Amino acid sequence: MYFFSKLARKHYKSCINEEMIEEVGVQPLKNKLKDLGGWPVVDGEEWSGQGYTWWNWTYSVNEIGLSIDTILDMSISADDKNTSWRVLKLDQADLGLSREYLIKGFEDKDVQHYYRYMVEIAVLLGAKKDQAEKELRESLQFEIDLALISAAREDRRNATQLYNPISLNKIGTGTGFPPSWTEFVQRIFSFEGTIKIDENERVIVTSFEYLDSLKKLLEKTGKRVLANYQAWRLCKEVVPLLNDEARKIRHKYRKALIGVQVIILCLKI
């Protein structure tokens, strides 16, 4: 009896939290986006883009504990050739929709489900639908381009090919990239100053071809497109924590994509 009573109290507490979530709606997310510099498609002409770069956005998102791997993946992991050592690793981006879908192009039905999901969340947060459709199509095309320059899963089975050590100061910079990779990595992995990284730090790059292609892609992509994409990826990550209206949009998308719909019930006790 005690076990079931404990479960009931826990469930009741979750229902109270649910009611609080419904009361505040999506406003906390809107506030956070504003703190981060805004979501252009929602802010419209008010978004100036002053101070925006994809790496500055990455710093800010990293500070609040959300995913930073939307342009490239950065991690610390065991060295494949000496597992007693930890090493920095630069890899291709983590995508919001699987590469296998995105490379089929914008008109693919599954990519269209993803596109509608993007638009509906933007509209929920205050964007005008026609503007959301226009701007988020451009951001989705950027993500499709990211997928196209990324290696397929079957091409990433050779560990030797994915092991390309280099020092940070030898990774190219210039338009599209942070002015200093050493500063970029230091700020990402600062952990209140407990890790010191200098320009000679060894890093494993899984694909120099990806970095080269990424630089070319970033050079030709406008900052509004990039900002829309990064803000969308943040929103996608937190939608499950929002109110019922937001979660219904997500459930509709998941049902269309994979045929599964999650039903969330809060029983009255």
HELIX and SHEET records of a PDB file:
HELIX    1   1 TYR A    2  VAL A   24  1                                  23    
HELIX    2   2 GLN A   27  ASP A   35  1                                   9    
HELIX    3   3 PRO A   40  ASP A   43  1                                   4    
HELIX    4   4 GLY A   44  GLU A   46  5                                   3    
HELIX    5   5 TRP A   54  GLU A   63  1                                  10    
HELIX    6   6 ARG A   99  LEU A  102  1                                   4    
HELIX    7   7 LYS A  109  LEU A  124  1                                  16    
HELIX    8   8 LYS A  129  ILE A  149  1                                  21    
HELIX    9   9 ARG A  153  ARG A  156  5                                   4    
HELIX   10  10 LEU A  168  LYS A  170  5                                   3    
HELIX   11  11 TRP A  181  ILE A  188  1                                   8    
HELIX   12  12 PHE A  208  GLU A  219  1                                  12    
HELIX   13  13 LYS A  223  VAL A  238  1                                  16    
HELIX   14  14 VAL A  239  LEU A  241  5                                   3    
HELIX   15  15 ASP A  244  ILE A  258  1                                  15    
SHEET    1   A 4 LEU A  72  ASP A  79  0                                        
SHEET    2   A 4 ASN A  82  GLN A  92 -1                                        
SHEET    3   A 4 ARG A 202  VAL A 205  1                                        
SHEET    4   A 4 ASN A 164  SER A 167 -1                                        
END                                                                             
